[in-house]
Amino acid sequence: MAQLLDAAAAVIADTGYDAATMCAIAERAAAPIGSLYQFFPNKTAVAHALRVRFGSDYEGLLIALEEEASGLSLERLVARLLNMTVRFVDGHPAFLALLDAPASTRSPASLRNTLRIRLACCLSAVRPGIQKKKALRLATVTLQMLRGLNQLYGEVSTAEWKRVVEEYTVAISAYLKKQTGKAQKERAGA
């Protein structure tokens, strides 16, 4: 099954979601088409499985970030988050092609919620005074901002990409600093 998903990721990265076919995926995997259909009834199921795999991979990166977050400043956390996201996208070329895939291919809500919780834990580690509900809201907005960054990835030149990442770093840092500043001030005053 992993070999089939690897082949699907390669085909989708090369051709895009819409142009990818089950036959092309089976051919890339050097597997009979029946083997592909044994695990995945259609391309939507393949894309969904890839999104779950990618979400799990990204969660692993967030877990690692969470483990070191308490020793980071907010600015350093954001820099690590952006760097981690860029490395993730570079290492998962099909991820960008799947951003425009139908909503039916999305990873489960439980996985998306897990990613929000992981990022909220990172924010709470950096800003211990922040309320859990607020940390979750900030994580949700931050992940949506990262989604916007990912959407731009394929639209800008390689030379412009570094500047775009810098702009997002400034935007996310400013947003989180403003939204968590009160909690930080209250903690410092205690």
BELURCOR-V960890 format. One record per residue. SS is DSSP state (@ for helix, = for strand, . for the rest). BURIAL is 1 if it has 9 or more other ideal C-beta (glycine too) atoms within 8 Angstrom, else 0. Layout:
[[SS BURIAL] [SS BURIAL]]
This chain:
[[. 0] [@ 0] [@ 0] [@ 1] [@ 1] [@ 1] [@ 1] [@ 1] [@ 1] [@ 1] [@ 1] [@ 1] [@ 1] [@ 0] [@ 0] [. 0] [. 1] [. 0] [. 0] [. 1] [. 0] [@ 1] [@ 0] [@ 1] [@ 1] [@ 1] [@ 0] [@ 1] [@ 1] [. 0] [. 1] [. 0] [@ 1] [@ 0] [@ 1] [@ 1] [@ 1] [@ 0] [@ 0] [. 1] [. 0] [. 0] [@ 1] [@ 1] [@ 1] [@ 1] [@ 1] [@ 1] [@ 1] [@ 1] [@ 1] [@ 1] [@ 1] [@ 1] [@ 1] [@ 1] [@ 1] [@ 1] [@ 1] [@ 0] [@ 1] [@ 1] [@ 1] [@ 0] [@ 1] [@ 1] [@ 0] [@ 1] [@ 1] [. 0] [. 0] [. 1] [. 0] [@ 1] [@ 0] [@ 0] [@ 1] [@ 1] [@ 1] [@ 1] [@ 1] [@ 1] [@ 0] [@ 1] [@ 1] [@ 1] [@ 0] [@ 1] [@ 1] [@ 0] [@ 0] [. 1] [@ 0] [@ 1] [@ 1] [@ 1] [@ 1] [@ 1] [. 1] [. 0] [. 1] [. 0] [@ 0] [@ 0] [@ 1] [. 0] [. 1] [. 0] [@ 0] [@ 0] [@ 1] [@ 1] [@ 0] [@ 1] [@ 1] [@ 1] [@ 1] [@ 1] [@ 1] [@ 1] [@ 1] [@ 1] [@ 1] [@ 1] [@ 1] [@ 1] [. 1] [. 0] [. 0] [. 1] [. 0] [@ 0] [@ 0] [@ 1] [@ 1] [@ 1] [@ 0] [@ 1] [@ 1] [@ 1] [@ 1] [@ 1] [@ 1] [@ 0] [@ 1] [@ 1] [@ 1] [@ 1] [@ 1] [@ 1] [@ 1] [@ 1] [@ 1] [. 0] [. 0] [. 0] [. 0] [@ 0] [@ 0] [@ 0] [@ 1] [@ 0] [@ 0] [@ 1] [@ 1] [@ 0] [@ 0] [@ 1] [@ 1] [@ 0] [@ 1] [@ 1] [@ 1] [@ 0] [@ 1] [@ 1] [@ 1] [@ 0] [@ 0] [@ 1] [@ 0] [@ 0] [@ 1] [@ 1] [@ 0] [@ 1] [@ 1] [@ 0] [@ 0] [. 0]]
